[in-house]
Structure formats: structure tokens, C-alpha cells
Amino acid sequence: SREYRDSGRLSSTTLFISGDVANLYTMIPRDGAILALQKFLNKYTQNHRITGMTIDTITKLARLVLDTNCFVFEDKYYLQIRGEAMGSPFTMTLANIYMFEWEQSLIEYQKAHNEIYDRYIDDFFMKTNSLSDLKVQLNIIETKDANTRITTTTSSKIEFLDVLVENNHGQLRTSVFHKPTAEPYIIPVLSDHPRHVHRNTIKGQLIRAARLCSHLEDFNKERLNIEFTLLLNGYPSRFISYHFKKFFQQNNISLLMEEPDQTIYQSFHRHLINKPTRREHQMQQRPSNINQCQYTNKKAIRVHYTFETSPILKFSDELRSLRKQHYQDNHPLMKHVALHIGTTSNRNLNQLLVKKKPPQAKLIQVSRNTATTAQD
């Protein structure tokens, strides 16, 4: 934040704006979404194709998905004729493309004024040193597209997604934001998940806290909140203490457990901020690993089994032992074949009790000629 302040972009009067596009999925016009999709594909695809499919083919498939969103409610068959189906992976992709087109003039405005703009699906964040001018720009954008209605909040201290951003007299301060209605729930320790899931839950929570909290004081508060949440979900205190200590040791910040030092913490915080996330690292490695993946996949056996806290805990070790005894030792070629053992989880209560699809018999009885259309 010091560099940002010294550059003149953050002063004591700088304000933050968070905005939300109301009912994005149900308000997206289909023709406008298709037009945005075509424009996006024409600009960013090579040879106007994706994995061999032409833009025209992709457009027709998109139309097919949008025009066949059907559902059953109280023994009636409905066809959605406005907006997109919430929860559909394609809907999220199309909404992002539509918003990408919608936000371009706003991005250019912020860029021209050396300001910040960011967005996650239907939530966006901006910074400004001239609120009146930015409001004019927002009004222009909202007037241009009658389908989008935005609500904004402006303050020197504002929430955006899971981050609380504050301008504290010209000093930038960030911390973890928890919604007032959020419950302290994570994967219970007694759930049927492999042990590494519970270990990684603790590690992931601490990394998130260190990335989002710019000050040691806020990190320590969040650390206590994490510990409290873990205890409520059945994690033994010794298990928590062990993995907390391991986290500090692995990151060479053990001193912070004994004595608060903002300088040491600030260095660690910046290291995490600049370090690519797991997903970013995977995206960076993907192009160079295509040929390698095609090669290694031919010499790998993948086995998945349903994990349960029972004698099956030893399944992985026993399978590797049997493979070595009966195959690797007797068949030289098998020594070069990797065995990857993965797990799947039992269905949870939501999957067991919530029926997202109507019975097949009910769908068969529905005649297309008697289908009822309704606006969403």
C-alpha cells in the first residue's frame, strides 16, 4: 500500500465502490447474449474455431441450450422463455461473456484515470478520486443497457466478496469479511472424507487469511476465528495445534507464534499475494504439458473408490501391495506404469433428499403440444 500511496493514487479522500448487477442470469437478453458470444469468439479464437468447431456451430449449440430450458413444477411442464437457467455451467460462462462486453467502456474509463476495476460474475469493485465523474460514467453505462440494473455502495471502507477493504487515512488495509448471516461451518471432522481433506482445510483457511489480511492484528483475529470454527466442527484441539504449528514452520514464520512482528508478517503476506494460486499455476503449465499428458496417460492406471471411515481406509496400501506382488515383480513392463488411486465421497443429504429431475414417467406423459410456457 505504501507504493500505491506514494504514487498519488491513494489519498485520505480516496473512495471505494462496490456494485452488483441485479438478477443477472434472469435478465440477460438472449439475442444480446448470443451477439456478445459471437463478438467474443470472433476476437479471441484462432481461425474462428474452438477444438474444430466453427463459430456458427457454437452459436447454434448455444441457441439450442437457451431455447430448451425446461422444468416441471406441480405436474406442469414449463419452458423458460426469458433469461437463462440458474445453476447451469453454460449460463455462468455466457453471463461472464455478456458482462465482459458490458464492462469494456468502464474498464477503459478507469484505465484512463489510472484507477482500479475488478469484477467477479455480477459483482464489481472500483476505486476513485473523483466520485462525481465516475457516477456520470456509471449512469451512461446503465442507460445504454436497459437489461442491467446496478446497485452501488460507496465508502472509504467497503466489502467486496470475502474481502473488507479500508482506506485508513491514506493507508490501505484489507482483511477477511464474513457476512453477518454466515454460519461457522466447514467439512466436519467426522465426515467420510480422506484425512488429507481435513489437513488441507486448515492449511487453506490459514493461507486465505494471510493473503487477505494486510495487517498481523487482523490475521491473528482471523486465526482465532478459524480455530473456533474448527472446534465447532469437531476437530480435536491437538490436531488443530499441530497443523497450525506446521503451517508456521513450513512458511518460516514460527517467530510470529511467539512475538508479533508486522515486518515479518508483511513480507510473508506480500509473498503470498505475488505467488500464483494453484489454479493460476495449472493454467500456466497447461500449454507446455499437453504432449506430456498424452504420453503419460498411456502409462497410467487410475482407480477410484468410495472413501469411508472403515477398514477400507487401508484399501490404497493393500492395492499397491497386491499390484507389486502379482504384477510389478512378475511383469517388467508394469514397473513403468504408474498407479493413481483417487477417492469419491458418499452422497450427502442434499444429494439424497433434493430431487432436481422429475421422474422419467412424468416426462414421458408430457405432450409437447400441451407444454405450458412461462416467463421466469
C-alpha positions as CSV (number, residue, x, y, z in Angstrom):
1,S,0.0,0.0,0.0
2,R,3.0,2.3,0.6
3,E,3.9,2.3,-3.1
4,Y,0.3,2.8,-4.1
5,R,0.0,5.8,-1.7
6,D,3.4,7.3,-2.8
7,S,2.3,7.2,-6.5
8,G,-0.6,9.6,-5.6
9,R,-3.3,7.1,-6.4
10,L,-4.4,6.6,-2.7
11,S,-5.1,9.6,-0.6
12,S,-7.1,10.2,2.6
13,T,-10.1,11.1,0.4
14,T,-10.0,8.1,-2.0
15,L,-13.2,6.2,-2.1
16,F,-14.1,2.6,-3.0
17,I,-17.2,1.5,-4.9
18,S,-18.7,-2.0,-4.9
19,G,-21.5,-2.8,-7.3
20,D,-23.9,-5.6,-8.1
21,V,-25.9,-6.4,-11.3
22,A,-29.4,-7.3,-10.1
23,N,-30.8,-10.7,-11.3
24,L,-28.1,-11.1,-13.9
25,Y,-28.9,-14.6,-15.0
26,T,-32.7,-14.0,-15.5
27,M,-32.2,-10.5,-17.0
28,I,-29.7,-11.3,-19.8
29,P,-31.4,-10.9,-23.2
30,R,-30.9,-14.0,-25.3
31,D,-30.2,-12.1,-28.5
32,G,-27.8,-9.8,-26.7
33,A,-26.0,-12.7,-25.1
34,I,-25.6,-14.5,-28.5
35,L,-24.3,-11.3,-30.1
36,A,-21.8,-10.9,-27.2
37,L,-20.7,-14.6,-27.6
38,Q,-20.2,-14.2,-31.4
39,K,-18.2,-11.0,-30.9
40,F,-16.1,-12.6,-28.2
41,L,-15.4,-15.7,-30.4
42,N,-14.5,-13.6,-33.5
43,K,-12.0,-11.6,-31.5
44,Y,-10.3,-14.2,-29.3
45,T,-10.3,-17.5,-31.3
46,Q,-7.7,-18.7,-33.7
47,N,-9.0,-19.3,-37.3
48,H,-12.5,-18.7,-35.8
49,R,-12.6,-22.2,-34.4
50,I,-12.5,-23.9,-31.0
51,T,-11.4,-27.6,-31.0
52,G,-12.5,-27.8,-34.6
53,M,-15.9,-26.2,-34.2
54,T,-16.8,-23.1,-36.1
55,I,-18.3,-20.0,-34.5
56,D,-21.6,-20.8,-36.4
57,T,-21.7,-24.3,-34.9
58,I,-21.0,-22.9,-31.4
59,T,-23.7,-20.3,-31.9
60,K,-26.3,-22.9,-32.9
61,L,-25.4,-25.1,-29.9
62,A,-25.8,-22.1,-27.6
63,R,-29.2,-21.3,-29.1
64,L,-30.2,-24.9,-28.6
65,V,-29.3,-24.8,-24.9
66,L,-31.0,-21.4,-24.3
67,D,-34.2,-22.4,-26.1
68,T,-34.7,-25.8,-24.4
69,N,-34.5,-24.9,-20.7
70,C,-37.4,-26.9,-19.3
71,F,-38.6,-27.8,-15.9
72,V,-41.5,-29.5,-14.1
73,F,-43.5,-27.8,-11.3
74,E,-46.6,-29.2,-9.7
75,D,-47.2,-31.6,-12.5
76,K,-46.9,-28.9,-15.2
77,Y,-44.2,-28.7,-17.8
78,Y,-42.7,-25.3,-18.3
79,L,-40.4,-23.8,-20.9
80,Q,-38.2,-20.9,-19.9
81,I,-38.5,-18.1,-22.5
82,R,-36.6,-15.3,-20.7
83,G,-33.2,-15.2,-19.1
84,E,-31.0,-18.2,-18.5
85,A,-31.2,-21.3,-16.2
86,M,-29.5,-20.6,-12.9
87,G,-27.0,-23.2,-11.9
88,S,-26.1,-24.2,-15.4
89,P,-22.3,-24.2,-16.2
90,F,-23.1,-22.7,-19.6
91,T,-25.2,-19.9,-18.1
92,M,-22.2,-18.8,-16.0
93,T,-19.9,-18.8,-19.0
94,L,-22.4,-16.9,-21.1
95,A,-23.1,-14.4,-18.3
96,N,-19.3,-13.7,-18.0
97,I,-19.0,-13.1,-21.7
98,Y,-22.0,-10.8,-21.7
99,M,-20.6,-8.9,-18.7
100,F,-17.2,-8.7,-20.4
101,E,-18.8,-6.8,-23.3
102,W,-20.9,-4.7,-20.9
103,E,-17.9,-3.5,-18.8
104,Q,-15.5,-2.5,-21.6
105,S,-16.2,1.2,-21.5
106,L,-16.0,1.2,-17.7
107,I,-12.6,-0.6,-17.8
108,E,-11.3,2.0,-20.3
109,Y,-12.6,4.9,-18.2
110,Q,-10.8,3.5,-15.1
111,K,-7.7,2.8,-17.0
112,A,-7.6,6.3,-18.5
113,H,-7.8,7.7,-15.0
114,N,-5.2,5.4,-13.6
115,E,-7.8,3.7,-11.4
116,I,-8.8,0.2,-10.4
117,Y,-11.6,-2.0,-11.8
118,D,-12.3,-5.7,-11.0
119,R,-15.3,-8.0,-11.4
120,Y,-16.4,-11.4,-10.3
121,I,-19.5,-12.5,-12.3
122,D,-22.1,-9.9,-11.2
123,D,-20.1,-8.1,-8.5
124,F,-17.6,-5.4,-9.4
125,F,-15.2,-3.2,-7.5
126,M,-13.7,0.2,-8.3
127,K,-11.6,3.0,-6.7
128,T,-11.9,6.6,-7.4
129,N,-10.6,10.0,-6.5
130,S,-13.4,11.8,-8.4
131,L,-16.7,10.3,-7.4
132,S,-19.0,12.7,-9.3
133,D,-17.2,11.9,-12.6
134,L,-17.4,8.2,-12.0
135,K,-21.2,8.4,-11.2
136,V,-21.7,10.1,-14.6
137,Q,-19.9,7.2,-16.3
138,L,-22.0,4.6,-14.4
139,N,-25.2,6.3,-15.4
140,I,-24.1,6.3,-19.1
141,I,-23.5,2.5,-18.9
142,E,-26.7,1.7,-17.2
143,T,-28.7,3.8,-19.6
144,K,-27.0,2.1,-22.6
145,D,-28.2,-1.3,-21.5
146,A,-31.8,-1.4,-20.3
147,N,-31.5,-5.1,-19.2
148,T,-29.0,-4.4,-16.5
149,R,-29.8,-2.7,-13.2
150,I,-26.9,-2.0,-10.9
151,T,-26.8,-1.1,-7.3
152,T,-23.7,0.5,-5.8
153,T,-22.2,1.2,-2.4
154,T,-19.6,3.9,-1.9
155,S,-17.4,4.3,1.2
156,S,-13.8,4.5,2.4
157,K,-14.5,1.1,4.0
158,I,-16.3,-1.5,1.9
159,E,-16.9,-5.2,1.4
160,F,-16.2,-6.9,-1.8
161,L,-16.8,-10.7,-1.9
162,D,-14.9,-12.1,1.1
163,V,-12.6,-9.0,1.5
164,L,-13.0,-6.0,3.6
165,V,-11.1,-3.1,2.0
166,E,-10.4,0.1,4.0
167,N,-8.8,3.4,3.3
168,N,-7.4,4.3,6.8
169,H,-6.2,7.9,6.4
170,G,-4.4,7.1,3.2
171,Q,-3.2,3.7,4.3
172,L,-4.7,0.6,2.5
173,R,-5.9,-2.1,4.9
174,T,-7.6,-5.4,3.9
175,S,-9.0,-8.2,6.0
176,V,-11.3,-11.2,5.7
177,F,-15.0,-10.3,5.5
178,H,-17.7,-12.6,7.0
179,K,-21.3,-12.0,6.2
180,P,-23.4,-11.5,9.3
181,T,-25.6,-14.4,8.3
182,A,-22.7,-16.8,7.6
183,E,-22.5,-19.8,9.8
184,P,-19.3,-21.3,11.1
185,Y,-19.5,-24.4,9.0
186,I,-16.7,-26.3,7.3
187,I,-16.3,-30.0,6.5
188,P,-16.9,-31.8,9.8
189,V,-14.0,-33.9,11.1
190,L,-16.3,-37.0,11.3
191,S,-17.4,-36.8,7.7
192,D,-16.4,-39.5,5.3
193,H,-13.5,-37.7,3.6
194,P,-9.9,-38.7,3.3
195,R,-7.7,-37.4,6.1
196,H,-5.8,-35.1,3.7
197,V,-9.0,-33.2,3.1
198,H,-9.2,-32.2,6.7
199,R,-5.5,-31.3,6.8
200,N,-5.8,-29.2,3.7
201,T,-8.9,-27.5,5.1
202,I,-6.8,-26.0,7.9
203,K,-4.0,-25.1,5.6
204,G,-6.3,-23.5,3.0
205,Q,-8.1,-21.4,5.7
206,L,-4.8,-20.0,7.0
207,I,-3.4,-19.3,3.5
208,R,-6.6,-17.4,2.7
209,A,-6.4,-15.4,5.9
210,A,-2.7,-14.5,5.3
211,R,-3.5,-13.5,1.7
212,L,-6.4,-11.3,2.6
213,C,-5.2,-9.7,5.8
214,S,-2.7,-6.9,5.2
215,H,-2.0,-6.5,9.0
216,L,-0.9,-9.0,11.5
217,E,-3.5,-7.9,14.0
218,D,-6.3,-8.9,11.6
219,F,-4.6,-12.1,10.7
220,N,-4.4,-13.1,14.4
221,K,-8.1,-12.3,14.8
222,E,-8.9,-14.5,11.7
223,R,-6.7,-17.2,13.0
224,L,-8.8,-17.3,16.3
225,N,-11.9,-17.4,14.2
226,I,-10.6,-20.3,12.2
227,E,-9.7,-22.2,15.4
228,F,-13.1,-21.6,16.8
229,T,-14.8,-22.8,13.6
230,L,-12.7,-26.0,13.6
231,L,-13.6,-26.7,17.2
232,L,-17.3,-26.3,16.5
233,N,-17.0,-28.8,13.7
234,G,-15.4,-31.4,15.9
235,Y,-11.7,-31.0,15.1
236,P,-9.5,-32.1,18.1
237,S,-7.6,-29.2,19.7
238,R,-4.3,-31.2,19.4
239,F,-5.0,-31.8,15.7
240,I,-5.6,-28.1,15.2
241,S,-2.5,-27.0,17.2
242,Y,-0.3,-29.5,15.3
243,H,-1.3,-28.2,11.8
244,F,-1.2,-24.5,12.9
245,K,2.3,-25.0,14.1
246,K,3.2,-26.9,10.9
247,F,1.9,-24.1,8.8
248,F,4.1,-21.5,10.5
249,Q,7.1,-23.8,10.3
250,Q,6.7,-24.6,6.6
251,N,6.5,-20.9,5.8
252,N,9.4,-19.9,8.1
253,I,7.3,-17.6,10.2
254,S,7.4,-19.5,13.5
255,L,8.5,-16.4,15.3
256,L,5.1,-14.9,14.8
257,M,3.6,-17.5,17.1
258,E,5.7,-16.1,20.0
259,E,6.1,-12.4,19.2
260,P,4.1,-10.2,16.9
261,D,6.2,-8.6,14.1
262,Q,4.5,-6.7,11.4
263,T,7.6,-6.5,9.2
264,I,8.0,-10.3,9.1
265,Y,4.2,-10.8,8.5
266,Q,4.2,-8.1,5.8
267,S,6.9,-9.9,3.9
268,F,5.0,-13.2,4.2
269,H,1.7,-11.5,3.2
270,R,3.3,-10.0,0.0
271,H,4.9,-13.3,-0.8
272,L,1.5,-15.0,-0.9
273,I,-0.1,-12.1,-2.8
274,N,2.6,-12.4,-5.6
275,K,2.6,-16.2,-5.5
276,P,0.4,-17.8,-8.2
277,T,-2.6,-19.7,-6.8
278,R,-3.0,-23.4,-7.6
279,R,-5.4,-22.7,-10.4
280,E,-3.1,-20.0,-11.9
281,H,-0.2,-22.4,-11.7
282,Q,-2.2,-25.0,-13.5
283,M,-3.2,-22.6,-16.2
284,Q,0.5,-21.5,-16.7
285,Q,1.6,-25.2,-17.0
286,R,-1.2,-26.3,-19.3
287,P,0.2,-25.4,-22.7
288,S,3.6,-26.9,-22.1
289,N,2.2,-30.1,-20.7
290,I,-0.2,-31.1,-23.5
291,N,2.1,-33.5,-25.2
292,Q,3.4,-34.8,-21.9
293,C,-0.1,-35.6,-20.6
294,Q,-0.9,-37.5,-23.8
295,Y,2.3,-39.6,-23.2
296,T,1.9,-40.3,-19.5
297,N,-1.8,-41.1,-19.7
298,K,-0.9,-44.2,-21.8
299,K,1.3,-45.5,-18.9
300,A,-1.0,-44.9,-16.0
301,I,-3.8,-46.8,-14.3
302,R,-6.4,-44.7,-12.5
303,V,-8.6,-46.3,-9.8
304,H,-11.3,-44.5,-7.8
305,Y,-13.2,-45.9,-4.9
306,T,-15.8,-44.6,-2.5
307,F,-14.0,-43.4,0.7
308,E,-15.4,-44.5,4.1
309,T,-14.1,-44.3,7.6
310,S,-13.9,-48.1,8.0
311,P,-11.5,-50.9,7.2
312,I,-11.4,-49.6,3.7
313,L,-9.0,-47.0,5.0
314,K,-6.2,-49.5,4.1
315,F,-7.6,-50.1,0.6
316,S,-4.9,-47.9,-1.1
317,D,-2.0,-49.5,0.7
318,E,-3.3,-53.0,0.1
319,L,-4.0,-52.4,-3.6
320,R,-0.5,-51.1,-4.1
321,S,0.9,-54.2,-2.2
322,L,-1.1,-56.6,-4.3
323,R,-0.1,-54.9,-7.5
324,K,3.6,-55.0,-6.6
325,Q,3.4,-58.7,-5.6
326,H,1.4,-60.0,-8.5
327,Y,2.2,-57.6,-11.4
328,Q,5.3,-55.4,-10.9
329,D,7.6,-58.2,-9.7
330,N,6.5,-60.6,-12.4
331,H,5.9,-58.3,-15.4
332,P,8.9,-55.9,-16.1
333,L,6.7,-53.7,-18.3
334,M,4.4,-52.9,-15.3
335,K,7.3,-51.3,-13.5
336,H,6.9,-48.3,-15.8
337,V,3.1,-48.0,-15.3
338,A,2.0,-45.5,-12.6
339,L,-0.9,-46.3,-10.4
340,H,-3.0,-43.3,-9.4
341,I,-5.6,-44.0,-6.7
342,G,-8.3,-41.5,-6.1
343,T,-11.4,-41.3,-3.9
344,T,-15.0,-40.3,-4.3
345,S,-17.3,-39.2,-1.5
346,N,-20.6,-40.7,-0.5
347,R,-23.7,-38.7,-1.5
348,N,-24.5,-36.0,1.1
349,L,-28.0,-35.3,2.4
350,N,-28.6,-32.6,-0.2
351,Q,-27.9,-35.0,-3.0
352,L,-30.1,-37.7,-1.3
353,L,-33.1,-35.6,-0.5
354,V,-33.2,-32.9,-3.1
355,K,-34.7,-34.1,-6.4
356,K,-33.5,-31.9,-9.3
357,K,-35.0,-34.1,-12.0
358,P,-38.6,-35.2,-12.3
359,P,-39.4,-39.0,-12.6
360,Q,-38.9,-40.3,-16.1
361,A,-42.5,-41.5,-16.3
362,K,-43.8,-38.0,-15.7
363,L,-41.7,-36.6,-18.6
364,I,-42.9,-39.3,-20.9
365,Q,-46.5,-38.4,-20.1
366,V,-46.0,-34.8,-21.0
367,S,-47.0,-34.0,-24.6
368,R,-45.1,-31.3,-26.4
369,N,-48.3,-29.9,-27.7
370,T,-49.6,-29.3,-24.2
371,A,-46.5,-27.8,-22.8
372,T,-47.0,-24.6,-20.9
373,T,-44.7,-21.6,-21.4
374,A,-44.0,-19.2,-18.7
375,Q,-41.7,-16.3,-18.2
376,D,-39.1,-16.8,-15.5
